[in-house]
Amino acid sequence: MCGIAGFVDGRHGGAASGLEERARAMNQALRHRGPDDGGVWTDTETGVALANRRLAVRDLSQAGHQPMVSDDGRLVLTYNGEIYDTGELRAALEAAGRRFRGGSDTEVLLHACAEWGVAETVSRCNGMFAFALWDRFEHRLTLARDRIGIKPLYWVRADGLFLFASELKALVGDPGWTPEIDRDALAAFARLSYVPSPLCIWKGARKLEPGTMLTLETGKEPAITRYWDMADMAGQKRDITDMNEAVEGLDSLLARAVGRRLVADVPVGLFLSGGMDSALVAALMRAQGAAPVKTFTVGFAETDFDESADAAHVAEYLGTEHHAIRLSPAETLDHVAEAALCYDEPFADSSQIPTLLVSRLARQSVTVALSGDGGDEVFGGYNRYAWAEHHWPRLSRIPLAIRRAVAGATTAVPPALWDRLSAVLGVRQAGEKAHKAAALLALDDEAQAYRQLTGPGIDTRGLVLGGREPPAPAPPGLDDAVERMQMLDTVGYLPDDILTKVDRASMSVGLEVRVPLLDHEVVAFAWRLARPLKVSGGGTKRVLRVLGERHLPAALFSGRPKSGFAVPIGAWLRGPLCEWAGDLLNESALRDQGIFDAALVGRWWREHQSGRRLRHHALWNVLMFQAWRQGQAGS
C-alpha cells in the first residue's frame, strides 16, 4: 500500500533538480500513506517525474522500492495497492522466462505489464490498485484504477501540464496549477455528502473512475478506456435461483477472498462493527487459521448508536483478541477538526470520525486490517432496498393526497417526542426514522425516493450560489427497482463515500484496509443471484445472512437492527458541537464568503436547534465544507 504522484510537463523539460524538487514536494504531501520508504524518478528530456511513498506490507526489503524500473529500462512504475493473485501471475511470468529479484507484488505487476501489456495485465489482476506506468520508448503514460474503486487516483490537465496523485493535496501544491472551487461539484456534495466521480472539488481536476485506464501520449488529449464495467456484471443472467446453491458458491468464493487477503509480511487484523458482514469475515479468518484474530471497534456513549457490545459478543464467541474504545461527546470536537483534514475534498459522512478512530486503534497493533465493507451494496442490505421491494408497491396504491396528509401529521410531531416513544416502539433513532418515512410517503415514484434516501432529507437546490448539481447517471436497463438502486449505489455511493472514507481514514495513519466482500469475483457472483435471494418480503441480504448462520449463531444477530458506525450528529449539534458549528454557520460570515445561501443555512440552523425539524445532515455537509476550507487556508 502506498501513495503515488507524478506529472508530465510538456511545456519544458527543465533541470533535473527542478523536476525532482517538484516531485519530492508532491511525495511529501503523501508521506502519511507510506511512512516506510519514499522514492522519486525523473526524466529531464521529457519532463516526466514519478513519485512513491511506500507502506511495506509484502517483501519489506529494498527489493520493493518504488518507482521501479524494468530490467530493460523501458518501463517505470509507481503503484499503490495489493495484487492478491500474485502467486499465479508470477508463476505464469516465470514460465514465460521472466526472472525476479524479490518478492513484492510491485515487481510482479511491472513484469506483467512488460510481458502482456497494461490492458491484459489489469484484466488478470485480482486486487485493489491504482498505478502509473511510464513507457520511455513510446513516451506514453498509462494510469489504471481497480474495478471497484477501492484505491483512489486523481488527475488534472492544464496548459500543457498533466498531474496525477493518490490524493488532491499532492496536486494543489504544484506551481504549475492554480485550483479553483467547482461550484457544480460543491452543489453535488451539498446533497450527497461526497463529491461524485468523475467530478472533483477543484475545477478541471478529475477522479479516474473505477475499472478504467487513462493513456496520455505526446501531443494528444488523455484517452480513457474501460476494461471492466459494472453494467456488464448487472447485465448477467440471474441463473442462480436456489438458496443452497447460492450459499455453497458464496461460501467457497468468500473463503478464497478472505484467504488471499491474509497474505502479508506484517500483522493483520479486522474492523469489527457488530454487524453480520464483519462478523462473517472474522469467522472466515479464524477458520483459515488466522489465530488469534485481532479485532477493533469503537463505541459511543449514546446507546441508540452504540454497537460495541454487539461487537464484543461476536469477539467473545470467536475468541478474538478484541480492542475497543468509546467516544464521548466531550471528545468529539477535536476529532471533527482532525477528520476534516484527512479528506482533501469536502467529505461529510459522519461515520468518518469513528472510522478514523478505529483505524488509529488498529494501527497500534497491526499494519493491515480487513473490513466487512461492501456487503450492503453487493448483497442488498440497505433499508431502501426493502422499501423498494416490499413497501413502495403497497404504499403507491394509496392516493397521493392521503399519503401527504399522513406525512404532514407525522412531521408535525417533533423528532424528540418520537425519540421518547422509542422505548415503547423498540426502534433506534425513532424521530429521524419517522420523519424520513413521512418524506417518502409524499413522493411520486421510486426515482424520487432514491434521491430522497441518498440525500440529507431536504431540498438543497439553491444552497450553493452559482452552483447546479450535474444530472446523475441513469442506471442501465434493469427492470427491477431494487437492482437499479443497487447498481447506482455500487458505482456511486460505494466508491465515492464508503471506500473513500475508509481509504483516507486508514491511510492517514499508515494502515492498509482490505475488503474481501468486494473481491471482483464475489461481486460478479452476486449479480448472478436471483434478486429474491438477496432482498425479499421486506428482508435484506438474505443469502449473506444464511451463510452467516452457517458460521455463527443466529442469536448474535437476532436482536436490534444494526447501524454500523452511525454517529449522533443531530444531538451533538445541539450539544458539544453547538458553539463550533454556530461559528462556522454565522450568517454574516457566510454572506461575505459568497458560497452558500446564508439565509437558508440560518433557517436550517434555527429549525434544528429548536428541535422542530431534523436538519443535521444538510448542516453537517455545510459544516464539513467550512472545516475543509479552513484547513485549506491553513495548509
N, C-alpha and C positions, 0 to 999 in steps of 0.2 A: 504494500500500500504506500502511496506516495502522493506528492503534489507535482504537477508538471506545468511548464510555462515555456514561452518562446515567441519568436517573431521572424518574419521575413520582411526586411526593409528594402523595398525596391527603389527607393529614392536615391540611395547611395550605399556603397559598401561600408566605408568608414574604417578607421583604425581598429585593429583587433582589440585594443584596450577599451575603446568606446563601446563596441558591441558587448564585450564581456562585462563591463560595468553595468550596462542596462539589464543584461540577463541576470546578473547577480542580485540586482535590486529586486527584480521580479521574484527570484528564488527566495530571497529573504522574507518576502511577504507571505510565503507559503511554508515557512520553517516549521510551524506547528503541525503540518501534515506529515512531515518526515524529519523527526529530530535526530535520526541516526547517521545521516550522511547527506551530502549535497554535491552537485556537480554541474558544470556548465560546459557546453561545446559551441564553438563559433566558427564561421566560415567568412572571412573578410571579403572575399571576392563576390559572394552572392548576398551578403548582408543578412545571413541566417544565424540565429542563435537558438539553442535548445537548453533548457534548464530542468533540473530534477531535485526534489527533496525526498529522501528515502526513509521509510519506516521499514526496517528489516524484519521480515516475517519468515521467509524461506531463503536458505543459504545466506547466513548472516555475514559471510566473508566479503572481501572486496571484489570477489568474482561477480557479485550482483550490482556493482557500482554503475550508476547511470549519469548522463546519457551513455548508451552502449553503442559501440561501432562494430559493424560486421567484419568478419575476417578479411574480406577483400577491400574494406574501406568504403564501400559504396553506400551502405545504409547506416543511418544514425537514428536511434530510438530513445524516446523518453516516454515512460509508461507508468500508469497508475492503476493498480488493481490486483486481482488474483485470477489465474487460469487454473481451474480445478482439474481439467483432464490433461495436465502437463505430462503425466507418465505416458499416456497413449500417444500424445503428439511427439514426444521425444523419441519414443521407440520407432515411430514411422520416419522421423527425420534421420535417425541413426541408420535405419535400413536404406535410406536414400544417400548415405555417405556423409552426413553431417557429423561433425565432431564437436564436443562440448568441453569447456574449460571448468565449468562449475555446475551448481545445481539449482540456479534460480529460474523462475518461470519467465523472467525478462529475456534470458538468453534463448529459451525455447521459442518465445514469441518472435524474436529477431530472426532466428534461423528459419522459422516457418514463413515469415514474410519474404525472406530471400529465396526460399525454395518454391513456395506456392503462390506468392503474390498476396497483397493485403486482403482482397475480396474473399479468396478461398480460405485464408487463414482465419478471418473473423467468423466465417460460417462454420468452421470446425472447432472453434474455441467454446468451451463451456466455462463461463466465468463472469466476473464483473470487471469492466476495464474502460479506460479512456487513454488513448495514446496518440503520439505524433511521430511520424516516420518521415525523415528527410532522405530523398534519393539524390545523391551528389552527382550522379551521371545524368539524370533526366531533369535535374533542377525542379523536383516535384515534392511538395509537402502533402502528406495524407494524414488527416485526423480521423479517428474512429471512436465510437462510443458503444457500450454494450447494449444488448437487445432491450432490456427493461428500463435502463436509465439509472442504474444503481450508482455509477460514478459520474461526476459532473465534468462538463467541458464547455467553456465559453470562447467565443471568438469575435473579433471586430476587424473590419477593413476600413481604412481611412487614408485617403491621399497617398496611395502607393505603399502604405504600411499595413501589414497583416499581423495581428496579435492573437495569441491564444493562451489559455491558462485554466487550471482546475477551479480557481476562484477569481472573482472580479477584482479583488484587492490587488492582485498581481498585475492587472491591466491598467488600472486607473493611475498608477504611479508612473507609467511610461511617458516621457516627454513628447512623444510623437502623437498623442491622442488626448483631446480635451473632452471629458464626458459631460453630458447634459441630460437632465432627467427627462424621460419619455413619459409624458402625462397620460398617454393612452395606456401604457403598461401600468402606470400607477392606478388608473381607473379600474383596470382588471384586478389589481391587487386589492383595492378597496372592497371589492365584493368577495374575492376568493380567499384572501389571506395569504396568497403567494402570487408571484408573477409567473403566468403560464408560458410554457415553451411555445414557439422559439423566442418569445419576447424577453426583454431584459429591462431592468430599471433605467439603464443608460441608453439613450438614443443611438441607434446604429450597432450596438452590441447584440449578440445573439447567443442562445444556447444551442449547441449541436444536439439535435433530437435523438432519442434512443433508437438504436438499430440503424443508424446512418453513418456514412463516411463522407468527409469533405476532402476534395482534391483541389490543390492550388498549383497551377503551373505558370511559368513566367509569361506575362503579358495577357493572361486570361482572368476572368472572374472566377471566384470559387464555385465549384460544381458539387452539388450534394446528391448522393445516391442512397437508396435504401436497400440494405442487404437482408433485413428481417422486418416483417410487417405484422403487427398485432392483428390487423384486419384479416390477414390470411389465417391466423390461428382461430379468430372468431368465425371465419367462414367455413371451418371444417364441418363435416357431417357429425351430428351428435350420435355416434354409433355405439356408445356405452350407455345402456339403459338399465342394467341390473346393478343393484347396490352391492352385492357380494363381489361382482367383477370389478366394480369401481374401487372398493376398499382394498382388494388384493393388489390391483395395479398401483394404486396410490401408495400403499404401504411400501412396496418394493422401490418405487421411484424416490420417495422421501427418505427412505433408509440410505439409498445411494447418495442422494443430495447432501444429507447430513454428514455421512462418512467422508465425502470429498472435502467438506468444509472443516473437518477436524485436522486436516493435514497442515502442520505448521511446525516451525522450529522454535516456537515461543509458546507460553501458556495460553490456553483457550478457555473461555467461559461462556456465559449465557445471560442475556437480559430476560428476567422472569417477571412478567406483568401481573400474573394471577389469572390470565385467561387461558383458553384451550390451546391456542396456537403455540405460544411459547412453552407451555407445559408439554405438549406433544414433542416439540423439538428436544426438550430436556430428556424426555423418556427415551427418544431415539438415540440421543448422545450416550445415555447410560447403557443402553442395550448394546452399543458398539464398543463398550469397554472404556469409555472416556470417564474414568473414575479417579478421584472424586470430581464430579462436575461442580464448578464454582458458579453460583448464581447470584444475581444482583437485582435489587428492586428499590423503588422509592415510594414512600407513603406520605399522606397528608393528615393534618390534624382534623380536617373536616371529614366526618365519617361517610358522607354521600359520595366522596371522591376517592376514598382510601381503599386500595386493594392489596395493601401489603400483607394483611392477614391471609388473604386467599393465596398469595404467592408463597407465604410461609408454610401453609398446609401442603401445597404441592411439593415444596422443597423437602419437607419432613417425610412425605411418603416416598419420594425418590432418593432420599438420603444424600442430598446435595450439600455442599459447603456453602451455606447461604449468608449473604451480606445484605443488609437493609439500612436505609437512612430515612428519616422523616423530615419533611419540610414544613416548618411552622410559618404562619402568616407574617410574623415579625421578621423572618429572614428573607422574605420574598423580594424586596426592593433591590438588594444587592445582586440577586441572581437575574432579575429582569434586565438590569442595565448590562450585565455580562452577556446575557443571551442575545441582546440586540447587536452586540459587537461581533458575535460568532458568524452572523449571516451578512454577507457583503451585498445582499439585496434586502429590501424590507421583507420581513417574514413574520407572520402573526399567528401561527398555530401555537396556542398557549402551551401545548404539551412539549414545546421546545425546552421549557425550563426543567421539568423532571428528566427529560432525555439528556440534557447537559449534565445534570447532577448524577444520574446513574452511570453515564459514561466516565465521569471523573472517579466515581466509586470503583468501577470495574478496572480502570487503568492502574489502580494501586496494586492489583493482583495479577492482571493478565494484559496481554498485548492485542489479543483477538477475542471478540465476543460474537456469538451467534444471536440472532433475534427471530421472533415469530412474525415479523412484518410481512405483509402481502397476503395473508390468509383471507382477510375480509374482501379484498378486491378480486382475488383469483377464485375463491370458492363461495362468494356471495354472503358475506357476513354482516353487512350494514343493514340497519333497520329500514332504510329507504327501499331496499330490495323486497323485504317482506311487505312493505306498504304497497309497492307497485304490483306485487303478485297477488296479495290476499285482500288488502283493504280498499285500494282505489277502485277496483271493479265494482265493489258493493257501494262505496260512497258515491261514485259517479252516477248511480241510478237515482240518488236523492236530488230533487230540484235544487239548482244553484242558489236560489233565493233562500231556501230553508237552511242550506249549509252555511251561508253567510250570516244568517241570523244566529245560528248556534255558535259560529266563530266569534261574533260580536259579544255574545253573552259570556263566552269562555274568557276572552281577553279583558272583559270588564272586571273580572276577579283578579286582583293584583297577584303577581308571582309569589310573593311572600305568604299569602294566605294558602295558595296551593301547596307550598312547601310545608306549611304546618299540618296539612292534611296527609302528607306523605307517610307519616307513621301509621295512619289507618290504611292508606292505599298500598303501602309496601312498595312504593316507587321511588327510586332515586331521582333527585332534581325534578320534582313533580311540577314546580312552577314553570320551569323552562320547557319541559315536555308538553305541558298543557297549552302553552302559548304557541309552540311550534305546530302542534296538531291543529289548533284553531286556524293558523295561517294556511295550512294545507286544505282545510275544508273550503276555503274561499276561492280556490283556484279552479281553472277551467279544464286543465289537462295534465298529463304526465310530464310533458316537457317543462311546463311552468313549475311543477312540483320539484323536478330535479334541480332547477335553478334555485328555487327557494331553499331546498335542503342542503345545497352545497354553498350557500352564501350566508351572510350574517343575520338573515331573518327579516331584513328591511331593505327597501329600495335605496341603493347607493348611487343611482344616476344623478348627476349634478354635484356630487360631493367634491370631485376633483375639477377645479376650474380649468377650462380649456382641454379637458381630457375626456375621451369617449372609449369605453371598453370595446375592443375589436370583437366581431362576431365569433362565437365559439364554433369549432369544427363540428360538423354533423357526424354522428356515428355511421358506420357502413350499414348497408341494408340488412338489419336484423329485425325480424318480426316480433321478437319477444321484448317487452318493456324492461324486464329485469336485465336481460343481456345487453340492451342498449345502455342502461345505466352502468353496468359492469365495464363495458367497453370504454365509456367516457372516463370512468374512474381509473382504469388501468393505464390509459395513455396520458391522463392529465393529472389528477389528484395524486396518484401513486408516485410518479417520478418527481413531480414539482413540489409536492408538500411532504409526504411521508418520507421518501428516500432522501430528499434534500435536508429535512430536519435531522435525520439520523447521521447522514454524512458529515454535515457541518459540526454538529454537537460532538460526535465521536472523534473526528479528526482534529478538533480544536485542542484535544488532549493527547493526540497521537495514539488513538485506539482504532483498530480495524474492526468493522462490523460486517458479518456475513449473513446472508438471508436465504436459507435453504428453500423456503416456500416459494421463492422467486427464481429457482432454477428454471431455465427456459424449457426444459423437458417436462417439468411439472406443470408449468403454465400451459404448454401445448396440450398436455393430457387433460387438464381441467376443462379446456374448451371442447373436448370431445364428449364430455359428460352431458347427458340429457339434463336440461335445466332443473326438473324436479329432484334430481339427486343433490342439487345444491340449495335451491330455495323452493319450498312447497308448503302449502297450508299454513302460512304465517311463520314457518320455521326456517332458519337460515343455516348455511354452512353444514348441511346435513351429512354429507359424506365425510367431512373432516371430523364431525362430532362422533360418528360411528367408529371411525378409525381411532379417535382419541380414547374411546371407551374400550378399545382392544388393548390399549397400553396403560390406561389409568382408570381408577374407579370413577364411575359416573357421579358419585356423591360429591366429588371435588368440584363439580361444575353445575350442580343442580340447584344452587341457591340463587342469590340475587344476580341480576344481569351485570355484565362486565362493562367497565367504562374506560379500560386501558389506562393511559396516563393523562386523562382529563384533569383540568385544573380549575379550581373555583374562582375564576376571574371575576365573575359578577359580584360576588361578596367581597373580594379583595379590592375592587374599585370603590366600594363604599367603606372600606376599612383601611388596611395598611398601605394601599397604593393610592388612596384618595388624594393626598396632598401632591404627590409626584405627578399623578395624572392631571390634576387640576391646573398645575403649572404648564404642562405641555399643551393643554387644550384651552389655554387662555384665549378668549375670543379676540381681544385686541391684537395679541401677537400673531394669531392665525390670520387675521385680516391683513396685517403688514406683510406676512410671509407670502400671501397671494397664491397659495397652492390649493387649500381647501375652502369650501363654503363655511366661513366661520359661524354664521348664524345657525346653520343646520347642525353643525357639531355641538354648538352650545345648547341647542334644544335637546339633542340626544342625551347630553350630559345631565341636564336638569331632570329629564324624564327618568333616567336610570337612578340618579341619586334619590329621587322621590320614592322609588320602588313601584311606580305605576306601570312601567314598561321595562323590558329587558333589552338594553342597548349595548351590552358589554362586548359582543362580538364585533359590531361595527366600530365601536370606540377603540377596542384593542387594535384593530387594523390601523386606525389613525395614530394611536399612541406608538405602535412599533415603528411606523414610518418616521415619526418625530424623533424617537430614540435613535433610530438608524441614522437619520440626518445629522443629529448631534454628534454621533460617532464619526461620521464622515468629515465633519468640520474640524473635529479634534485630532484626526489622524494625519 
